[in-house]
Amino acid sequence: MSKQIKWGFLVVMGAAFLWSLDGLLRRELYVLPPITIVFLEHVIGFILLAPFLFRYRKEIQKIDRPTWLIIGVIALLSGVLGTLFYTTALGKISYIPFSVVVLVQKLQPIFAIFVAAILLKERITKSFLAWAALALLAAYVVTFPDLTVSWQKNSGEIIAALFAFIAAVAWGTSTAFSRYGLLRVSYPLMVGLRFAATIVFAIPFLWALGGTSAVMTMTGTQWQMLLAIALTTGMVAMVIYYRGLSWVPARVSTIAELFWPISALFLDYFYFDGRLSWTQWVGVVMLLGAILRIGFREIPESSGSTDF
């Protein structure tokens, strides 16, 4: 087994670390409609990627229809719908951090593993399921310091939980579909095509949800934040993530992505002088242990990875 494949899950964890910076970078953007942010960050990301995509012209010509369909599904589910549904869910509960919406979103790996087993025929062993369950439990402990979920028991929060559930399905499913696509397309091209397709799918949502007017009133600071997002949590993180995902099975990648709550927790600890409860410290150890165990033991000798 090559070192790249063996350590590929650490590359995914690196992308997850960048995603945890989102909370810092998007503070100036909360006043903008979510669809406006989705559209513009993909436009900027694609502009930055475009000069590097000319070398893949011949490969683009060889892409068959099923692969184009996969790329479209990834862009629609992950690029547009997942982000919109989750942001809408948080908005309905006024961005309460320890809410049922956040809990439901943590179910994302379940859908990724399920679709990977069906679409990619990945072998899901009892050992893997046990360690994955431990990782999900640990992610809950890390995310909820008092081990309790804020539940207001009203119709608004129930709808928000439903939106979060749909977002988890969309993001989890797109992980398996992305892995499927990466077995057929080189990862830099995959990122570029995903960004291009997301722009196309986002345009009708931008018009329907009234996001176009916000573009004309954006401040210089907001544009700077969008560029910073593209260079960290957006385009750059996606390139790193797809590199890692091209090396490891989807079931391993989706567990490695759970490093995000750990890195977000420590960013809050060091940047905002936050405090970690003893349960969160326990959760961090459990989650890191589960991620490393799965990363080192659940990658087959031949992962079917691309090497571009």
C-alpha positions as CSV (number, residue, x, y, z in Angstrom):
1,M,0.0,0.0,0.0
2,S,1.4,3.4,-1.0
3,K,2.1,6.0,1.7
4,Q,-0.3,8.4,0.0
5,I,-3.2,5.9,0.3
6,K,-2.3,4.9,3.8
7,W,-2.2,8.5,5.0
8,G,-5.0,9.8,2.8
9,F,-7.4,10.1,5.7
10,L,-5.1,12.7,7.3
11,V,-5.4,14.8,4.1
12,V,-9.2,14.7,4.6
13,M,-8.7,15.7,8.2
14,G,-6.7,18.7,7.0
15,A,-9.6,19.8,4.8
16,A,-11.9,19.4,7.8
17,F,-9.6,21.7,9.8
18,L,-10.0,24.4,7.2
19,W,-13.8,24.0,7.2
20,S,-13.7,24.7,10.9
21,L,-12.5,28.3,10.1
22,D,-15.9,29.0,8.5
23,G,-17.3,30.5,11.7
24,L,-14.5,33.1,11.8
25,L,-14.6,34.0,8.1
26,R,-18.4,34.2,7.6
27,R,-19.1,36.7,10.4
28,E,-19.3,39.6,8.0
29,L,-21.5,37.6,5.7
30,Y,-24.4,36.7,8.0
31,V,-26.5,39.6,6.6
32,L,-26.4,38.2,3.1
33,P,-28.8,35.5,1.8
34,P,-27.2,32.1,2.0
35,I,-27.8,31.5,-1.7
36,T,-25.8,34.7,-2.5
37,I,-22.8,33.4,-0.5
38,V,-23.0,29.9,-2.1
39,F,-23.1,31.4,-5.6
40,L,-20.4,34.0,-5.2
41,E,-17.9,31.7,-3.3
42,H,-18.2,29.2,-6.1
43,V,-17.8,31.9,-8.8
44,I,-14.6,33.2,-7.1
45,G,-13.4,29.6,-6.6
46,F,-14.0,28.7,-10.2
47,I,-12.2,31.9,-11.5
48,L,-9.2,30.9,-9.4
49,L,-9.2,27.3,-10.7
50,A,-9.9,28.1,-14.4
51,P,-6.3,28.9,-15.4
52,F,-5.2,25.4,-14.1
53,L,-7.9,23.5,-15.9
54,F,-6.7,24.0,-19.5
55,R,-4.3,21.0,-19.1
56,Y,-7.4,18.8,-18.6
57,R,-9.0,19.6,-22.0
58,K,-8.5,16.1,-23.4
59,E,-9.8,14.5,-20.3
60,I,-13.0,16.6,-20.4
61,Q,-13.7,15.3,-23.9
62,K,-13.4,11.7,-22.6
63,I,-16.0,12.1,-19.8
64,D,-19.0,10.0,-20.5
65,R,-22.7,10.9,-19.8
66,P,-23.0,8.8,-16.5
67,T,-20.0,10.7,-15.1
68,W,-21.4,14.1,-16.1
69,L,-24.6,13.1,-14.4
70,I,-22.6,12.2,-11.2
71,I,-20.9,15.6,-11.3
72,G,-24.3,17.3,-11.6
73,V,-25.7,15.3,-8.7
74,I,-22.7,16.2,-6.5
75,A,-23.1,20.0,-7.4
76,L,-26.8,20.0,-6.7
77,L,-26.7,18.0,-3.5
78,S,-23.5,19.3,-1.9
79,G,-22.9,22.6,-3.5
80,V,-26.5,24.0,-3.4
81,L,-29.2,22.0,-1.5
82,G,-27.1,20.8,1.4
83,T,-25.8,24.3,2.2
84,L,-29.2,26.0,1.7
85,F,-31.2,23.5,3.8
86,Y,-28.7,23.6,6.7
87,T,-28.4,27.4,6.7
88,T,-32.2,27.7,6.6
89,A,-32.5,25.2,9.5
90,L,-30.1,27.3,11.6
91,G,-31.9,30.5,10.8
92,K,-35.2,29.0,12.0
93,I,-33.7,28.5,15.4
94,S,-31.7,31.7,15.5
95,Y,-28.4,29.9,15.2
96,I,-28.6,28.2,18.6
97,P,-25.3,26.3,18.8
98,F,-26.4,23.3,20.9
99,S,-29.6,22.6,19.1
100,V,-31.3,19.6,17.6
101,V,-30.4,20.9,14.2
102,V,-26.7,20.5,15.0
103,L,-27.4,17.0,16.3
104,V,-29.3,15.9,13.2
105,Q,-26.4,17.2,11.0
106,K,-24.1,14.8,12.8
107,L,-26.0,11.9,11.2
108,Q,-24.3,12.7,7.8
109,P,-21.7,9.9,8.0
110,I,-24.6,7.3,8.3
111,F,-25.9,8.3,4.9
112,A,-22.4,8.4,3.4
113,I,-21.6,4.9,4.6
114,F,-25.0,3.6,3.4
115,V,-24.7,5.0,-0.1
116,A,-21.0,3.9,-0.3
117,A,-22.1,0.3,0.4
118,I,-24.7,0.4,-2.3
119,L,-23.0,2.6,-5.0
120,L,-19.4,1.7,-4.5
121,K,-19.8,-1.8,-3.0
122,E,-17.6,-0.8,-0.1
123,R,-17.3,-3.6,2.4
124,I,-18.8,-2.5,5.7
125,T,-17.6,-4.8,8.5
126,K,-18.9,-5.2,12.0
127,S,-15.6,-3.8,13.3
128,F,-16.0,-0.7,11.1
129,L,-19.6,-0.2,12.3
130,A,-18.5,-0.4,15.9
131,W,-15.7,2.1,15.5
132,A,-17.9,4.4,13.4
133,A,-20.6,4.3,16.1
134,L,-18.0,5.2,18.7
135,A,-16.9,8.2,16.4
136,L,-20.5,9.4,16.1
137,L,-21.0,9.1,19.9
138,A,-17.8,11.0,20.5
139,A,-18.7,13.7,18.0
140,Y,-21.9,14.2,20.0
141,V,-20.0,14.5,23.3
142,V,-17.6,17.0,21.7
143,T,-20.4,19.1,20.3
144,F,-22.6,19.2,23.3
145,P,-20.6,20.0,26.5
146,D,-23.5,19.3,28.9
147,L,-24.5,16.2,26.9
148,T,-28.0,17.8,26.4
149,V,-29.6,19.1,23.3
150,S,-31.6,22.4,23.2
151,W,-35.1,21.2,22.2
152,Q,-37.9,23.8,22.2
153,K,-40.6,21.4,21.1
154,N,-42.3,23.8,18.7
155,S,-43.3,23.5,15.1
156,G,-40.5,25.8,14.0
157,E,-37.8,23.6,15.4
158,I,-39.3,20.5,14.1
159,I,-39.2,22.0,10.6
160,A,-35.6,23.1,11.2
161,A,-34.7,19.6,12.2
162,L,-36.3,18.3,9.0
163,F,-34.2,20.7,6.9
164,A,-31.1,19.6,8.8
165,F,-32.0,16.0,8.1
166,I,-32.3,16.7,4.4
167,A,-29.0,18.5,4.5
168,A,-27.3,15.6,6.2
169,V,-28.7,13.2,3.5
170,A,-27.5,15.6,0.7
171,W,-24.0,16.0,2.1
172,G,-23.6,12.3,3.1
173,T,-24.8,11.1,-0.3
174,S,-22.5,13.5,-2.1
175,T,-19.5,12.0,-0.3
176,A,-20.1,8.6,-1.8
177,F,-20.9,10.1,-5.2
178,S,-17.8,12.2,-5.1
179,R,-15.7,9.1,-4.5
180,Y,-17.5,7.4,-7.4
181,G,-16.6,10.4,-9.6
182,L,-13.0,10.5,-8.5
183,L,-12.5,6.9,-9.7
184,R,-13.2,8.3,-13.2
185,V,-12.0,11.9,-13.2
186,S,-8.8,13.4,-11.8
187,Y,-9.3,15.3,-8.6
188,P,-8.3,18.9,-9.8
189,L,-10.7,18.5,-12.8
190,M,-13.4,17.1,-10.5
191,V,-13.2,20.2,-8.2
192,G,-13.3,22.6,-11.2
193,L,-16.3,20.8,-12.8
194,R,-18.1,20.6,-9.4
195,F,-17.7,24.4,-8.9
196,A,-18.8,25.1,-12.5
197,A,-21.9,22.9,-12.1
198,T,-22.8,24.4,-8.8
199,I,-22.8,27.9,-10.3
200,V,-25.2,26.7,-13.0
201,F,-27.5,25.1,-10.5
202,A,-27.3,28.1,-8.1
203,I,-28.5,30.7,-10.7
204,P,-32.2,29.8,-10.6
205,F,-32.1,29.6,-6.8
206,L,-30.4,33.0,-6.7
207,W,-33.2,34.6,-8.7
208,A,-36.1,32.7,-7.0
209,L,-34.8,33.5,-3.5
210,G,-34.0,37.2,-4.2
211,G,-30.3,36.8,-3.8
212,T,-29.4,39.0,-6.8
213,S,-30.0,42.3,-5.2
214,A,-27.6,41.5,-2.3
215,V,-24.8,41.2,-4.8
216,M,-25.1,44.8,-5.8
217,T,-25.0,46.1,-2.2
218,M,-22.0,44.1,-0.9
219,T,-19.3,46.0,0.9
220,G,-15.5,45.7,0.2
221,T,-15.1,43.9,3.4
222,Q,-17.6,41.3,2.4
223,W,-15.9,40.7,-1.0
224,Q,-12.6,40.3,0.9
225,M,-14.2,37.7,3.2
226,L,-15.5,35.8,0.1
227,L,-12.0,35.8,-1.4
228,A,-10.6,34.6,2.0
229,I,-13.2,31.8,2.1
230,A,-12.2,30.7,-1.4
231,L,-8.5,30.5,-0.4
232,T,-9.2,28.6,2.7
233,T,-12.5,26.9,3.6
234,G,-13.9,26.9,0.1
235,M,-12.0,26.1,-3.1
236,V,-8.6,25.3,-1.4
237,A,-10.3,23.0,1.2
238,M,-12.2,21.3,-1.5
239,V,-9.0,20.6,-3.6
240,I,-7.4,19.1,-0.5
241,Y,-10.5,17.1,0.4
242,Y,-10.9,15.6,-3.1
243,R,-7.2,14.7,-3.1
244,G,-7.7,12.8,0.2
245,L,-11.0,11.3,-1.0
246,S,-9.3,10.0,-4.2
247,W,-7.0,8.0,-2.0
248,V,-9.4,6.5,0.6
249,P,-12.8,4.9,0.6
250,A,-15.8,7.1,1.2
251,R,-16.6,5.3,4.5
252,V,-13.2,6.3,5.8
253,S,-13.4,9.8,4.5
254,T,-16.7,10.5,6.1
255,I,-15.4,9.5,9.5
256,A,-12.2,11.6,9.0
257,E,-14.4,14.6,8.3
258,L,-15.6,14.3,12.0
259,F,-12.3,16.0,12.9
260,W,-14.1,19.2,12.1
261,P,-15.8,19.6,15.5
262,I,-12.5,18.9,17.3
263,S,-10.7,21.6,15.3
264,A,-13.6,24.0,15.7
265,L,-13.6,23.4,19.5
266,F,-9.9,24.2,19.8
267,L,-10.2,27.3,17.6
268,D,-12.9,28.5,20.1
269,Y,-10.6,27.5,23.0
270,F,-7.5,29.4,21.7
271,Y,-9.1,32.2,19.7
272,F,-12.1,33.1,21.8
273,D,-10.8,32.0,25.2
274,G,-13.4,29.3,25.4
275,R,-13.5,26.5,27.9
276,L,-13.8,22.8,27.4
277,S,-15.8,20.6,29.8
278,W,-14.3,17.4,31.1
279,T,-16.8,15.5,28.9
280,Q,-15.5,17.3,25.8
281,W,-11.9,16.3,26.6
282,V,-13.1,12.7,26.9
283,G,-15.0,13.1,23.6
284,V,-11.9,14.5,21.8
285,V,-9.8,11.5,22.9
286,M,-12.5,9.1,21.9
287,L,-13.1,10.7,18.5
288,L,-9.4,11.0,17.6
289,G,-8.9,7.4,18.6
290,A,-11.8,6.2,16.5
291,I,-10.7,8.3,13.5
292,L,-7.1,7.0,13.7
293,R,-8.2,3.4,14.2
294,I,-10.5,3.5,11.1
295,G,-8.0,5.4,9.1
296,F,-5.1,2.9,9.7
297,R,-7.1,-0.3,9.7
298,E,-10.1,0.1,7.3
299,I,-8.2,1.1,4.1
300,P,-7.8,-2.0,1.8
301,E,-4.5,-2.8,0.1
302,S,-6.0,-1.7,-3.2
303,S,-8.3,1.2,-2.6
304,G,-9.0,1.8,-6.3
305,S,-7.7,5.3,-5.9
306,T,-6.8,7.6,-8.7
307,D,-3.3,9.0,-8.9
308,F,-3.3,12.2,-10.8
